[in-house]
Amino acid sequence: MDRYVIVGAIGGAALKFHEKLTSSVCYKFNKRRTKLPAHFTIKAPFETDRIEDVEDVLEKFSASSHRTSIELKGYGRFRQDVVYMAVNMSPEAKKVHDDLIFQLEKISWMKFKRNEGRNKVFHCTIVSKKIKNNFGEIWNYVNKYPCDFNEYFDNISLYSWKNNTWVLLKRYELA
């Protein structure tokens, strides 16, 4: 069984900002980088030997769906474990996301946890590995840098876990 994750990759100025800020935080506080580029998660890591079921859904869905607006504005956190850029989905982007979840739920073997379906907190992680003892300093540091970007939910990216990192399997562009 192979391991996969489905994300919406974030591009443009928000990607450049995320890369710079993540690198800076990880260097300054001696933390490990996330192994994925800037993104919001659509389906958390899962294992299957039937990835073609997912690929079929993503192919059909992306062919009939359009890009929508998202905003990355300010920061958020989960407890003292994760610091992230807040992702605000436009009503249209939320609908595209929820429609995709509905299609993925039709795959008999795919299961969604409570926090990863339609009502998740959309976010773009900056740092999340072993940060409790530096949390306050990291939180204060990132908040020195204004985060305010208008971007698009314009892709669905499928990654595979290979050689201890995520490798892009396919990027499905939304029209």
N, C-alpha and C positions, 0 to 999 in steps of 0.2 A: 504494500500500500504506500502510495506517495502522499505527501502533504502539500496543500494548496491554500491560497488566500485570495479573496476577491476584493479589490479596492477601486476607488475613484481616484486616479492620480491627479494631483493638483499641479498646475503649470503656471506659466507667466511670472510676474513679479513676486507672487506669493511663494512660488517654488524657490526662487533665488534667495528671498528673505529667509525662508525656512532653512535652507542649506547653510547659509551664513550663521544664523542664530544657533542652530543645532551644533554646528562645528565649534562655535565660540563657547557655548555652554559645556559641551563635552570636554573641550580642552581645559577651560578655566577650572572646572570642578572634577576633572579626572573621571569622567563617566563614559560608558560605552554608547556608541551611536546606535540608533535604530537601523535595522538592515533593509528597510524599505525607504524609497524617496517620499517626499511629501504626499500625503494621501489621507482620505477618510476611508474607514473600513466599511465594506458592504457585507461581507461574510468572513467572520474570523477564521483562523486556520482550521482546516478540516482534513481528514484523510479519506482517500478513496482509491480504488483501482478501476473506477468507471468515470474518469474525468470527461470522457466524450459526452456524457449526459449533460454536464454543465456547459461544455463548449457549444452544444447544440442550442441550449437556452440562450446563452450570451450572444451567439451569432444572430439568431432570429430577433431577439429583443433589441439589439443595437441597430439592426437594419430598419426597425420601425419606430425608433425613439429619437428625440431631438435633444440637443444640448440645452442646458438651462443655467440660469444664473445662481451663483453662490457667493457668499461674502465671508471673508475671514477677518474677524474683528475682535480684537482683545484676546485675553487668555483665560484659561480655566484650569481646573485640576480635579483629579480623583484622589480623595484623601490626601496623603502626603506621598503618593506613589507615582503620580503622573502629572506632568505639566504639559499643556497643549495650547495650540492656537484654536480659538473657538471658530467653528464652521457653522454659519447660518445659512440654511437651505431656503431658497425662495420657495413659495408654495408650489411652483411648477417643478422645481428640483426635487422637492419632497415627494411629489406625486410620481415622478419617474423612478425614484429610489423605491418607493413602496410598491409600485407595479412590478419592479424587478424582483423584489423579495417575494411577492405573490407567485411569480413564475418559478423562482428557485424552489419555493416550498412544494411545488408540484413534483419535484424529483423525490421519489419515494424514500430514498436513503438519507437525504439531506435533512439535518436537524438544526434548528435555531434555538439558542439559549435566550432567556428573557431579555437580556441587555443587547442583543444583536439583531433584532428583527426590525419592525417598523418604527418603534418608539425609542430608538437608541439616542444617545447624546453624540451628535456629530462633532468630531474633533480631529485635529491633525497633531499628533504627538511630537513634542520637542525632545523630551527625555523621560524615561520611565524605569530605568534599571537601577535599583539600589540607591535611591535618592533621599530616603527619609532623614538621614543625619545632616544633609545639606539643603533640605527642602526650602527653608526660609530664605537662605541666601540665593538659591536658584530662582525662586519666585520673585524676589526683589530685583534680581538681575534682569530677567526677561521683561519685566514690567517697565524697565527703562526705555524699551524700544517699542514705539507705537506700531501696532499691528492693525492695518486697515486696508484690505485688498478686495477688489471685485474681480472674480474669476468665473470659471464655468465648470459645471459637471458635464464634461464632454467626452468621457471615456469610461469604460469598464475594463480594468486591467486584472488579468489572471496571472498570478505568480506561483511558481513551484519551488519547494525547498530542496536545494541541491548543494552539496559540499558546504554545509553550514551557513548558507545565505539564501536569500530570496532571488530567484531568477525570473525575469519576465517571460512568460510562456506565450501570451498574446494580449495585445491591446485592442479592444473593440471600440471603434470611434462611434460616437453618437452624431447623427446628421445635424 
